């Protein structure tokens, strides 16, 4: 999404069978078409309720030729957003992923997922996983130089750049295992939300504090895609709670979280959809 936009932005046209049996043919590769409603986008947003999609025309992007993957530890989400802006300035068009995680996410993975290990020495309140890519041909983007500069400025506490594909895969395994590790630890009310990118650092901290105060014993595990404002805002049950906690409190927790999101001008459905 950072480099190329959302999936719906990469859909150039659709064919769909409508409820009356007629076929909507919107597959023509037209760069300009202002005849009325954008039915392609309407069908995407409808998630199958207005018609059955039978074909799609997609915009393609360049294949990845080389990538650089890094992990950094920092003090808070605002420092992470500042780092993202610095990296995008230093590597225009190269930053493809920028994943923000609290220390609790890493702790869950290290506790429940075998063969994982902490990427950095010491304790850090927040972590980011960064990937920058280049098309076929050039060498991998240079993440090391801007990260070294961030270290010198004190905007990050520590960082490591993967020296091989195996190390890159190990870093990504930590990020990709958060949901699984969280599930092994106990029940949680999960939310796929988005807020404006500039508001995301403050929202994560303030909303987590509000939820934990309103529902004593809960622990918020908020992680996600800082570059596009998408937060996986998961409210973990109190220590020792069983699945019955979710049935009893889940709706109230989700209503509370969604009210906070709405007040922040965000969306209660960022990438997973409602349907």
C-alpha positions as CSV (number, residue, x, y, z in Angstrom):
1,X,0.0,0.0,0.0
2,X,2.8,2.4,0.8
3,X,4.2,2.1,-2.7
4,X,1.3,1.2,-5.0
5,X,-2.0,1.9,-3.1
6,X,-4.7,-0.5,-1.9
7,X,-5.9,-3.5,-3.8
8,X,-9.1,-1.6,-4.8
9,X,-6.9,1.1,-6.2
10,X,-5.2,-1.5,-8.4
11,X,-8.5,-2.8,-9.9
12,X,-8.9,-1.2,-13.3
13,X,-12.2,-2.9,-14.2
14,X,-14.6,-5.7,-13.4
15,X,-17.1,-8.0,-15.0
16,X,-20.0,-9.1,-12.7
17,X,-23.3,-10.9,-12.9
18,X,-26.1,-8.8,-11.3
19,X,-29.1,-10.0,-9.4
20,X,-31.4,-9.9,-12.4
21,X,-29.0,-12.2,-14.4
22,X,-27.6,-9.4,-16.6
23,X,-23.8,-8.9,-17.0
24,X,-22.0,-5.7,-16.1
25,X,-19.0,-5.4,-18.4
26,X,-16.6,-2.9,-17.0
27,X,-13.4,-4.6,-18.3
28,X,-12.5,-2.1,-21.1
29,X,-9.1,-0.6,-20.5
30,X,-10.3,3.0,-20.5
31,X,-8.1,5.6,-18.9
32,X,-11.0,8.1,-18.8
33,X,-14.6,7.2,-18.3
34,X,-17.0,9.7,-16.8
35,X,-20.4,8.3,-17.8
36,X,-21.8,8.2,-14.3
37,X,-21.5,6.1,-11.2
38,X,-18.2,4.2,-10.8
39,X,-19.8,0.8,-10.7
40,X,-16.5,-1.0,-10.4
41,X,-15.7,0.6,-7.1
42,X,-19.3,0.2,-6.0
43,X,-19.1,-3.5,-6.6
44,X,-15.8,-3.8,-4.8
45,X,-17.2,-2.0,-1.8
46,X,-20.4,-4.1,-1.9
47,X,-18.4,-7.3,-1.2
48,X,-20.7,-9.5,-3.2
49,X,-24.0,-8.1,-2.1
50,X,-24.8,-6.4,-5.4
51,X,-23.4,-8.9,-7.8
52,X,-21.0,-11.8,-8.4
53,X,-17.6,-10.8,-9.8
54,X,-16.6,-13.1,-12.6
55,X,-13.6,-11.3,-14.0
56,X,-11.2,-8.5,-13.1
57,X,-8.7,-6.3,-14.9
58,X,-5.8,-5.4,-12.6
59,X,-3.0,-2.8,-12.8
60,X,0.4,-4.5,-12.5
61,X,3.5,-3.2,-10.7
62,X,7.2,-3.9,-11.3
63,X,8.5,-7.2,-10.0
64,X,10.8,-7.0,-6.9
65,X,14.4,-7.4,-7.9
66,X,16.1,-6.9,-4.5
67,X,15.0,-6.0,-1.0
68,X,16.5,-4.8,2.3
69,X,14.8,-5.6,5.6
70,X,15.6,-4.0,8.9
71,X,14.3,-3.9,12.5
72,X,14.6,-0.9,14.8
73,X,13.8,-0.3,18.5
74,X,12.4,3.1,19.6
75,X,10.8,4.9,22.4
76,X,7.3,5.6,21.1
77,X,5.0,5.6,18.0
78,X,5.7,9.2,17.2
79,X,9.4,8.4,16.9
80,X,8.4,5.6,14.5
81,X,6.4,8.0,12.3
82,X,9.3,10.4,12.2
83,X,11.6,7.6,11.1
84,X,9.2,6.6,8.4
85,X,9.3,10.1,7.0
86,X,13.1,10.2,7.1
87,X,13.3,6.9,5.3
88,X,10.8,7.9,2.6
89,X,12.9,11.1,2.0
90,X,16.2,9.1,1.9
91,X,14.8,6.3,-0.3
92,X,12.0,7.8,-2.5
93,X,9.5,5.2,-3.7
94,X,11.4,2.3,-2.1
95,X,9.8,1.8,1.3
96,X,7.3,-0.9,0.9
97,X,6.5,-2.0,4.4
98,X,6.7,-0.2,7.8
99,X,5.2,-2.3,10.6
100,X,4.8,-0.9,14.1
101,X,4.7,-3.2,17.1
102,X,4.7,-2.6,20.9
103,X,7.0,-4.6,23.1
104,X,4.0,-6.7,24.2
105,X,3.7,-8.0,20.6
106,X,7.3,-9.2,20.5
107,X,7.0,-10.7,24.0
108,X,4.0,-12.8,22.9
109,X,5.9,-14.1,19.9
110,X,9.0,-15.0,21.9
111,X,6.9,-16.7,24.5
112,X,4.7,-18.8,22.2
113,X,6.4,-19.3,18.9
114,X,9.4,-21.7,18.8
115,X,12.6,-20.8,17.2
116,X,12.0,-17.1,17.4
117,X,14.5,-14.7,19.0
118,X,14.6,-11.0,19.8
119,X,16.2,-9.1,16.9
120,X,17.8,-6.5,19.2
121,X,19.7,-6.5,22.5
122,X,18.0,-4.8,25.4
123,X,14.5,-3.7,26.0
124,X,12.6,-1.3,23.7
125,X,9.1,0.0,24.2
126,X,8.3,-0.1,20.5
127,X,9.6,-1.8,17.4
128,X,9.4,-1.3,13.6
129,X,10.0,-3.8,10.8
130,X,11.0,-2.1,7.6
131,X,11.3,-3.4,4.1
132,X,12.5,-1.4,1.1
133,X,12.6,-2.9,-2.4
134,X,14.0,-2.2,-5.8
135,X,12.9,-3.4,-9.2
136,X,14.7,-6.1,-11.2
137,X,18.3,-5.1,-11.8
138,X,19.5,-2.6,-9.2
139,X,21.0,-3.6,-5.9
140,X,18.9,-3.6,-2.7
141,X,18.1,-0.1,-1.3
142,X,20.5,1.2,1.3
143,X,18.7,1.1,4.6
144,X,21.8,1.1,6.6
145,X,22.8,4.7,6.0
146,X,19.5,6.4,7.0
147,X,19.2,4.1,10.0
148,X,22.8,4.9,11.1
149,X,21.8,8.6,10.8
150,X,18.7,8.0,12.9
151,X,20.9,6.3,15.5
152,X,23.3,9.2,15.6
153,X,20.4,11.6,16.0
154,X,19.0,9.6,18.8
155,X,15.6,9.1,17.1
156,X,16.0,5.3,17.4
157,X,17.7,3.3,20.1
158,X,19.0,0.4,18.1
159,X,18.7,-1.3,14.7
160,X,19.7,-4.3,12.7
161,X,19.7,-4.8,8.9
162,X,19.2,-8.4,7.7
163,X,22.4,-9.7,6.1
164,X,20.6,-12.5,4.2
165,X,17.3,-13.7,3.0
166,X,17.2,-16.1,6.0
167,X,17.6,-13.2,8.4
168,X,15.0,-11.2,6.6
169,X,12.6,-14.1,6.8
170,X,13.3,-14.5,10.5
171,X,12.4,-10.9,11.1
172,X,9.2,-11.2,9.1
173,X,8.3,-14.4,10.9
174,X,8.1,-12.3,14.2
175,X,5.6,-9.8,12.6
176,X,3.6,-12.5,10.9
177,X,3.3,-14.6,14.1
178,X,1.8,-11.9,16.3
179,X,-1.8,-12.9,15.8
180,X,-1.1,-16.6,16.3
181,X,0.9,-16.0,19.4
182,X,-1.8,-13.7,20.8
183,X,-4.4,-16.5,20.2
184,X,-2.3,-19.0,22.1
185,X,-2.0,-16.6,25.0
186,X,-5.8,-16.2,25.5
187,X,-8.9,-14.5,24.1
188,X,-8.9,-11.1,22.7
189,X,-11.4,-8.7,21.1
190,X,-9.9,-7.9,17.7
191,X,-10.4,-4.8,15.6
192,X,-9.2,-3.9,12.1
193,X,-9.3,-0.1,12.1
194,X,-7.7,2.9,10.5
195,X,-7.1,6.5,11.4
196,X,-5.2,9.3,9.6
197,X,-1.5,8.4,9.5
198,X,-0.5,11.6,11.4
199,X,-3.0,10.7,14.1
200,X,-2.0,7.1,14.5
201,X,0.8,7.4,17.0
202,X,-1.3,9.4,19.5
203,X,-4.4,7.3,18.9
204,X,-2.6,4.1,19.7
205,X,-1.3,5.4,23.0
206,X,-4.4,7.3,24.1
207,X,-7.0,4.8,23.0
208,X,-5.1,2.0,24.7
209,X,-5.1,3.9,27.9
210,X,-8.8,4.6,27.6
211,X,-9.7,1.0,26.9
212,X,-7.6,-0.4,29.7
213,X,-9.1,2.1,32.2
214,X,-12.7,1.3,31.1
215,X,-12.2,-2.4,31.2
216,X,-9.8,-3.1,34.1
217,X,-7.4,-6.0,33.6
218,X,-7.5,-5.8,29.8
219,X,-4.2,-5.3,27.9
220,X,-4.2,-3.6,24.5
221,X,-2.0,-5.1,21.8
222,X,-2.1,-2.5,19.0
223,X,0.2,-3.1,16.0
224,X,0.0,-2.6,12.3
225,X,0.8,-0.7,9.2
226,X,2.0,2.8,10.3
227,X,2.5,4.0,6.7
228,X,-1.2,3.8,5.9
229,X,-2.8,4.3,9.3
230,X,-4.1,0.7,9.7
231,X,-4.1,-0.5,13.3
232,X,-4.8,-4.1,14.4
233,X,-6.2,-2.9,17.8
234,X,-6.6,-6.0,19.8
235,X,-7.9,-5.9,23.4
236,X,-6.6,-8.9,25.3
237,X,-8.6,-10.4,28.1
238,X,-7.4,-10.1,31.7
239,X,-4.8,-12.6,32.7
240,X,-6.2,-16.0,33.2
241,X,-9.6,-15.3,31.5
242,X,-11.1,-18.0,29.3
243,X,-13.1,-17.8,26.1
244,X,-16.3,-16.9,28.0
245,X,-14.8,-13.5,28.7
246,X,-15.1,-12.6,25.0
247,X,-18.8,-13.7,24.8
248,X,-19.5,-11.6,27.9
249,X,-17.5,-8.5,27.3
250,X,-16.5,-8.5,23.6
251,X,-19.4,-6.5,22.2
252,X,-19.0,-3.8,24.9
253,X,-15.3,-3.6,24.2
254,X,-15.7,-3.3,20.5
255,X,-18.4,-0.6,20.8
256,X,-16.0,1.4,23.0
257,X,-13.1,1.0,20.6
258,X,-15.3,1.8,17.5
259,X,-16.6,5.0,19.3
260,X,-13.0,6.1,19.8
261,X,-12.1,5.4,16.2
262,X,-15.1,7.3,14.9
263,X,-14.3,10.3,17.2
264,X,-10.8,10.2,15.7
265,X,-12.2,10.4,12.1
266,X,-11.2,6.9,11.4
267,X,-12.8,3.7,9.9
268,X,-13.9,0.6,11.8
269,X,-13.0,-1.5,8.8
270,X,-9.6,-0.8,7.3
271,X,-8.6,-3.8,5.1
272,X,-10.6,-6.9,6.0
273,X,-14.0,-5.6,5.0
274,X,-17.4,-5.8,6.7
275,X,-18.9,-8.8,4.9
